[in-house]
Amino acid sequence: MKIGNIDLGKYPVFLAPMEDVTDPAFRLMCKRFGADMVYTEFVSSDALIRSVNKTTQKLTICDEERPVAIQIYGRDVETMREAARIVEEAQPDILDINFGCPVKRVAGKGAGAGMLQNIPLMLEITREVVKAVNIPVTVKTRLGWDADHKIIVELAEQLQDCGIAALTIHGRTRAQMYTGQADWTLIREVKENPRMHIPIIGNGDITTAEAAKEGFEHYGVDAVMIGRGSIGRPWIFREVKHYLNTGELLLPESPEWYLDVLRQEVKESVERLDERRGLIHVRRHIAATPLFKGIPNFRDTRIAMLRTESVDELFRLFDGINFTGADEL
Protein backbone atom coordinates (compact mmCIF):
# COMPACT_ATOMS: atom_id res chain seq x y z
CA MET A 1 0.00 0.00 0.00
CA LYS A 2 1.29 3.45 -0.92
CA ILE A 3 0.41 6.96 0.14
CA GLY A 4 1.91 9.15 -2.53
CA ASN A 5 5.35 7.66 -3.09
CA ILE A 6 5.59 6.25 0.43
CA ASP A 7 5.54 2.46 0.35
CA LEU A 8 4.02 1.14 3.58
CA GLY A 9 4.12 -2.54 2.66
CA LYS A 10 1.40 -5.14 3.03
CA TYR A 11 -1.08 -4.91 5.92
CA PRO A 12 0.23 -1.61 7.33
CA VAL A 13 -0.70 -0.74 10.89
CA PHE A 14 -0.64 2.89 12.03
CA LEU A 15 -0.52 4.67 15.39
CA ALA A 16 -3.40 7.16 15.54
CA PRO A 17 -2.87 10.82 16.44
CA MET A 18 -3.92 11.36 20.07
CA GLU A 19 -3.66 14.50 22.15
CA ASP A 20 -1.39 14.14 25.19
CA VAL A 21 -0.50 10.60 24.07
CA THR A 22 1.47 10.47 20.82
CA ASP A 23 4.48 12.51 21.92
CA PRO A 24 7.89 11.68 20.35
CA ALA A 25 8.87 9.13 23.01
CA PHE A 26 5.66 7.13 22.65
CA ARG A 27 5.77 7.31 18.85
CA LEU A 28 9.30 5.89 18.84
CA MET A 29 8.30 3.11 21.21
CA CYS A 30 5.36 2.13 19.01
CA LYS A 31 7.64 2.27 15.98
CA ARG A 32 10.06 -0.14 17.69
CA PHE A 33 7.17 -2.51 18.31
CA GLY A 34 6.18 -2.50 14.64
CA ALA A 35 3.97 0.50 13.85
CA ASP A 36 4.36 1.18 10.13
CA MET A 37 3.49 4.86 10.41
CA VAL A 38 2.98 7.17 13.39
CA TYR A 39 1.14 10.45 13.80
CA THR A 40 1.86 13.42 16.04
CA GLU A 41 -0.61 14.83 18.51
CA PHE A 42 -3.03 17.05 16.61
CA VAL A 43 -1.83 20.61 16.12
CA SER A 44 -4.03 23.70 16.31
CA SER A 45 -3.63 25.81 13.17
CA ASP A 46 -4.58 28.94 15.10
CA ALA A 47 -1.92 28.36 17.74
CA LEU A 48 0.64 27.36 15.12
CA ILE A 49 0.43 30.56 13.11
CA ARG A 50 0.66 32.52 16.38
CA SER A 51 3.86 30.62 17.21
CA VAL A 52 2.56 29.33 20.55
CA ASN A 53 5.57 27.49 21.96
CA LYS A 54 3.70 24.43 23.27
CA THR A 55 2.15 23.98 19.83
CA THR A 56 5.28 24.48 17.75
CA GLN A 57 7.03 21.87 19.91
CA LYS A 58 4.56 19.30 18.54
CA LEU A 59 6.23 19.67 15.14
CA THR A 60 9.40 18.03 16.48
CA ILE A 61 10.00 14.78 14.62
CA CYS A 62 13.07 12.62 14.00
CA ASP A 63 14.27 10.31 11.25
CA GLU A 64 13.94 7.21 13.47
CA GLU A 65 10.14 7.50 13.50
CA ARG A 66 9.66 7.89 9.75
CA PRO A 67 7.34 7.67 8.00
CA VAL A 68 5.60 10.18 10.26
CA ALA A 69 2.55 12.38 9.73
CA ILE A 70 1.80 15.71 11.37
CA GLN A 71 -1.91 16.37 11.87
CA ILE A 72 -3.50 19.82 11.98
CA TYR A 73 -7.01 21.08 12.70
CA GLY A 74 -8.82 24.37 12.32
CA ARG A 75 -11.92 26.05 10.94
CA ASP A 76 -10.55 28.85 8.74
CA VAL A 77 -9.26 28.44 5.20
CA GLU A 78 -6.42 30.94 5.31
CA THR A 79 -5.27 29.82 8.76
CA MET A 80 -5.20 26.18 7.72
CA ARG A 81 -3.38 27.06 4.50
CA GLU A 82 -0.69 28.97 6.39
CA ALA A 83 -0.42 26.28 9.07
CA ALA A 84 0.09 23.67 6.36
CA ARG A 85 3.03 25.62 4.98
CA ILE A 86 4.57 25.85 8.45
CA VAL A 87 4.11 22.12 8.94
CA GLU A 88 5.77 21.36 5.61
CA GLU A 89 8.89 23.17 6.83
CA ALA A 90 9.13 20.60 9.65
CA GLN A 91 9.55 17.97 6.87
CA PRO A 92 7.01 15.30 7.83
CA ASP A 93 6.31 12.59 5.29
CA ILE A 94 2.58 13.35 5.31
CA LEU A 95 0.30 16.18 6.39
CA ASP A 96 -3.00 14.96 7.84
CA ILE A 97 -6.13 17.08 8.35
CA ASN A 98 -8.24 16.36 11.41
CA PHE A 99 -11.95 16.40 10.58
CA GLY A 100 -12.72 13.77 13.20
CA CYS A 101 -11.95 14.99 16.73
CA PRO A 102 -15.28 14.91 18.62
CA VAL A 103 -14.37 16.72 21.84
CA LYS A 104 -16.40 19.83 22.63
CA ARG A 105 -13.50 22.30 22.73
CA VAL A 106 -12.65 21.35 19.13
CA ALA A 107 -15.84 20.15 17.43
CA GLY A 108 -18.00 22.62 19.36
CA LYS A 109 -16.07 25.47 17.75
CA GLY A 110 -16.53 24.09 14.25
CA ALA A 111 -13.15 22.37 13.84
CA GLY A 112 -12.37 18.64 13.89
CA ALA A 113 -15.61 16.65 13.61
CA GLY A 114 -17.45 19.97 13.74
CA MET A 115 -16.63 20.28 10.04
CA LEU A 116 -19.13 17.47 9.40
CA GLN A 117 -21.80 20.16 9.80
CA ASN A 118 -20.20 22.39 7.16
CA ILE A 119 -19.15 20.20 4.25
CA PRO A 120 -18.55 23.06 1.77
CA LEU A 121 -16.04 24.62 4.16
CA MET A 122 -14.44 21.23 4.85
CA LEU A 123 -13.92 20.70 1.13
CA GLU A 124 -12.59 24.23 0.57
CA ILE A 125 -10.06 23.82 3.39
CA THR A 126 -8.99 20.46 1.98
CA ARG A 127 -8.50 21.81 -1.55
CA GLU A 128 -6.49 24.80 -0.31
CA VAL A 129 -4.26 22.73 1.98
CA VAL A 130 -3.53 20.28 -0.86
CA LYS A 131 -2.56 23.19 -3.11
CA ALA A 132 -0.43 24.84 -0.42
CA VAL A 133 2.09 22.01 0.08
CA ASN A 134 4.15 19.57 -1.95
CA ILE A 135 3.81 16.58 0.40
CA PRO A 136 0.89 14.12 0.44
CA VAL A 137 -2.17 15.41 2.26
CA THR A 138 -4.52 12.96 3.96
CA VAL A 139 -7.76 13.35 5.94
CA LYS A 140 -9.13 11.67 9.05
CA THR A 141 -12.87 11.91 9.70
CA ARG A 142 -15.93 10.05 10.98
CA LEU A 143 -19.06 8.46 9.50
CA GLY A 144 -21.01 11.69 9.96
CA TRP A 145 -22.33 14.04 12.62
CA ASP A 146 -24.95 11.66 14.05
CA ALA A 147 -26.96 8.54 13.22
CA ASP A 148 -29.28 10.50 10.92
CA HIS A 149 -26.41 12.02 8.95
CA LYS A 150 -23.98 9.22 8.06
CA ILE A 151 -22.60 10.88 4.95
CA ILE A 152 -19.19 9.22 4.64
CA VAL A 153 -19.81 7.34 1.37
CA GLU A 154 -20.57 10.53 -0.56
CA LEU A 155 -18.10 12.61 1.47
CA ALA A 156 -15.23 10.22 0.70
CA GLU A 157 -15.64 10.85 -3.02
CA GLN A 158 -15.78 14.60 -2.46
CA LEU A 159 -12.61 14.58 -0.38
CA GLN A 160 -10.87 12.42 -2.98
CA ASP A 161 -11.81 14.99 -5.63
CA CYS A 162 -10.02 17.63 -3.51
CA GLY A 163 -6.74 15.81 -4.15
CA ILE A 164 -6.07 13.94 -0.90
CA ALA A 165 -3.75 10.94 -1.03
CA ALA A 166 -5.56 8.73 1.52
CA LEU A 167 -8.56 8.80 3.85
CA THR A 168 -8.86 7.49 7.40
CA ILE A 169 -12.38 6.74 8.62
CA HIS A 170 -13.27 6.29 12.29
CA GLY A 171 -16.31 4.03 12.41
CA ARG A 172 -18.36 6.25 14.71
CA THR A 173 -20.34 9.46 14.35
CA ARG A 174 -19.41 12.61 16.23
CA ALA A 175 -22.48 12.15 18.45
CA GLN A 176 -21.16 8.76 19.57
CA MET A 177 -17.86 10.27 20.70
CA TYR A 178 -16.03 7.07 21.78
CA THR A 179 -19.09 5.16 23.05
CA GLY A 180 -20.75 2.11 21.59
CA GLN A 181 -19.15 -0.10 18.99
CA ALA A 182 -17.44 1.19 15.86
CA ASP A 183 -19.41 0.40 12.70
CA TRP A 184 -17.13 -0.70 9.90
CA THR A 185 -19.87 -1.51 7.39
CA LEU A 186 -19.82 1.98 5.90
CA ILE A 187 -16.02 1.90 5.80
CA ARG A 188 -16.35 -1.22 3.67
CA GLU A 189 -18.94 0.53 1.48
CA VAL A 190 -16.48 3.37 0.86
CA LYS A 191 -13.74 0.90 0.02
CA GLU A 192 -16.00 -1.02 -2.39
CA ASN A 193 -17.11 2.13 -4.20
CA PRO A 194 -15.64 1.68 -7.73
CA ARG A 195 -15.07 5.43 -7.99
CA MET A 196 -12.68 5.41 -5.03
CA HIS A 197 -9.02 4.89 -5.87
CA ILE A 198 -7.14 6.32 -2.86
CA PRO A 199 -6.19 4.10 0.11
CA ILE A 200 -8.80 3.76 2.86
CA ILE A 201 -7.58 3.38 6.44
CA GLY A 202 -9.96 1.88 9.02
CA ASN A 203 -10.02 3.14 12.60
CA GLY A 204 -12.08 2.27 15.67
CA ASP A 205 -11.98 -0.59 18.19
CA ILE A 206 -8.78 -2.19 16.91
CA THR A 207 -7.77 -3.60 20.28
CA THR A 208 -6.72 -7.12 19.25
CA ALA A 209 -4.74 -8.77 16.50
CA GLU A 210 -7.90 -10.55 15.35
CA ALA A 211 -9.76 -7.25 14.97
CA ALA A 212 -6.94 -5.87 12.84
CA LYS A 213 -7.03 -8.90 10.56
CA GLU A 214 -10.81 -8.62 10.25
CA GLY A 215 -10.36 -5.02 9.13
CA PHE A 216 -8.25 -6.18 6.22
CA GLU A 217 -10.03 -9.40 5.30
CA HIS A 218 -13.70 -8.64 6.01
CA TYR A 219 -13.85 -4.89 5.44
CA GLY A 220 -11.14 -4.63 2.78
CA VAL A 221 -9.27 -1.61 4.12
CA ASP A 222 -5.77 -0.80 2.92
CA ALA A 223 -4.45 -0.12 6.44
CA VAL A 224 -5.70 -0.12 10.02
CA MET A 225 -5.09 2.56 12.64
CA ILE A 226 -4.82 1.85 16.35
CA GLY A 227 -5.66 4.58 18.84
CA ARG A 228 -6.85 3.97 22.40
CA GLY A 229 -5.86 0.30 22.16
CA SER A 230 -2.21 1.35 22.26
CA ILE A 231 -2.37 3.52 25.40
CA GLY A 232 -0.43 1.70 28.10
CA ARG A 233 0.05 -1.09 25.60
CA PRO A 234 2.55 -0.15 22.89
CA TRP A 235 3.33 -3.84 22.39
CA ILE A 236 -0.03 -4.23 20.61
CA PHE A 237 1.76 -3.41 17.33
CA ARG A 238 4.09 -6.38 17.84
CA GLU A 239 1.12 -8.66 18.47
CA VAL A 240 -0.83 -7.39 15.47
CA LYS A 241 2.07 -7.53 13.01
CA HIS A 242 2.98 -11.06 14.10
CA TYR A 243 -0.59 -12.27 13.56
CA LEU A 244 -0.94 -10.55 10.20
CA ASN A 245 2.37 -11.96 8.96
CA THR A 246 2.10 -15.51 10.33
CA GLY A 247 -1.59 -16.18 11.03
CA GLU A 248 -0.62 -17.22 14.55
CA LEU A 249 -1.24 -15.36 17.79
CA LEU A 250 1.92 -14.29 19.58
CA LEU A 251 2.39 -16.11 22.86
CA PRO A 252 2.15 -13.74 25.84
CA GLU A 253 5.29 -12.66 27.63
CA SER A 254 5.74 -12.70 31.40
CA PRO A 255 4.13 -9.87 33.43
CA GLU A 256 7.64 -8.65 34.22
CA TRP A 257 8.37 -8.23 30.50
CA TYR A 258 5.39 -5.93 30.07
CA LEU A 259 6.27 -4.10 33.26
CA ASP A 260 9.76 -3.44 31.88
CA VAL A 261 8.15 -1.85 28.81
CA LEU A 262 6.19 0.48 31.06
CA ARG A 263 9.35 1.27 33.01
CA GLN A 264 11.07 2.24 29.78
CA GLU A 265 8.10 4.38 28.81
CA VAL A 266 8.32 6.20 32.15
CA LYS A 267 12.08 6.76 31.76
CA GLU A 268 11.74 8.15 28.24
CA SER A 269 8.88 10.44 29.27
CA VAL A 270 10.93 11.83 32.16
CA GLU A 271 14.02 12.24 29.97
CA ARG A 272 12.01 14.18 27.39
CA LEU A 273 10.35 16.49 29.90
CA ASP A 274 11.43 16.35 33.55
CA GLU A 275 10.48 14.17 36.51
CA ARG A 276 7.31 16.01 37.50
CA ARG A 277 5.93 16.67 34.01
CA GLY A 278 7.12 13.31 32.69
CA LEU A 279 5.25 11.43 35.41
CA ILE A 280 2.11 13.49 34.88
CA HIS A 281 2.26 12.73 31.16
CA VAL A 282 2.78 8.99 31.55
CA ARG A 283 0.05 8.54 34.18
CA ARG A 284 -2.53 8.19 31.42
CA HIS A 285 -0.68 5.18 30.06
CA ILE A 286 -0.33 3.59 33.50
CA ALA A 287 -4.02 4.14 34.21
CA ALA A 288 -5.08 2.60 30.88
CA THR A 289 -2.74 -0.38 30.67
CA PRO A 290 -4.44 -3.79 30.75
CA LEU A 291 -1.40 -5.20 32.57
CA PHE A 292 -2.93 -4.68 36.01
CA LYS A 293 -6.43 -5.80 35.10
CA GLY A 294 -7.83 -8.47 37.39
CA ILE A 295 -5.26 -8.15 40.17
CA PRO A 296 -7.18 -8.55 43.45
CA ASN A 297 -7.27 -5.59 45.87
CA PHE A 298 -5.24 -3.43 43.51
CA ARG A 299 -7.14 -0.16 43.98
CA ASP A 300 -4.85 1.35 46.61
CA THR A 301 -1.73 0.50 44.61
CA ARG A 302 -3.24 2.02 41.45
CA ILE A 303 -4.09 5.24 43.28
CA ALA A 304 -0.57 5.41 44.75
CA MET A 305 0.98 4.94 41.29
CA LEU A 306 -1.10 7.76 39.84
CA ARG A 307 -0.26 10.11 42.71
CA THR A 308 3.46 9.51 43.04
CA GLU A 309 5.80 12.38 42.22
CA SER A 310 8.97 10.27 42.15
CA VAL A 311 10.20 7.77 39.59
CA ASP A 312 11.94 5.79 42.35
CA GLU A 313 8.68 5.54 44.31
CA LEU A 314 6.75 4.51 41.19
CA PHE A 315 9.25 1.78 40.41
CA ARG A 316 9.12 0.55 44.03
CA LEU A 317 5.36 0.21 43.60
CA PHE A 318 5.97 -1.68 40.35
CA ASP A 319 8.38 -4.03 42.14
CA GLY A 320 5.81 -4.82 44.82
CA ILE A 321 3.04 -5.90 42.44
CA ASN A 322 1.85 -9.49 42.82
CA PHE A 323 0.41 -10.57 39.46
CA THR A 324 -1.39 -13.60 40.90
CA GLY A 325 -4.96 -13.40 39.64
CA ALA A 326 -4.23 -10.90 36.89
CA ASP A 327 -5.95 -11.34 33.54
CA GLU A 328 -3.86 -12.91 30.82
CA LEU A 329 -2.70 -10.44 28.19
Secondary structure, DSSP 4 states (H G I P E B T S, - for coil): -EETTEE--SS-EEEPP-TTT--HHHHHHHHHTT-SEEEPPPEEHHHHHTT-HHHHGGG---GGG-SEEEEEE-S-HHHHHHHHHHHHHT--SEEEEEE----HHHHTTTSGGGGGG-HHHHHHHHHHHHHH-SS-EEEEEESBSSTT-B-HHHHHHHHHHTT-SEEEEESS-TTTTT-S----HHHHHHHH-TT--S-EEEES---SHHHHHHHHHTT--SEEEESGGGTT-TTHHHHHHHHHHHSSPPPP--HHHHHHHHHHHHHHHHHHS-HHHHHHHHHHHHHH-GGGTT-TT-HHHHHHHHH---HHHHHHHHHT---TTPPP-
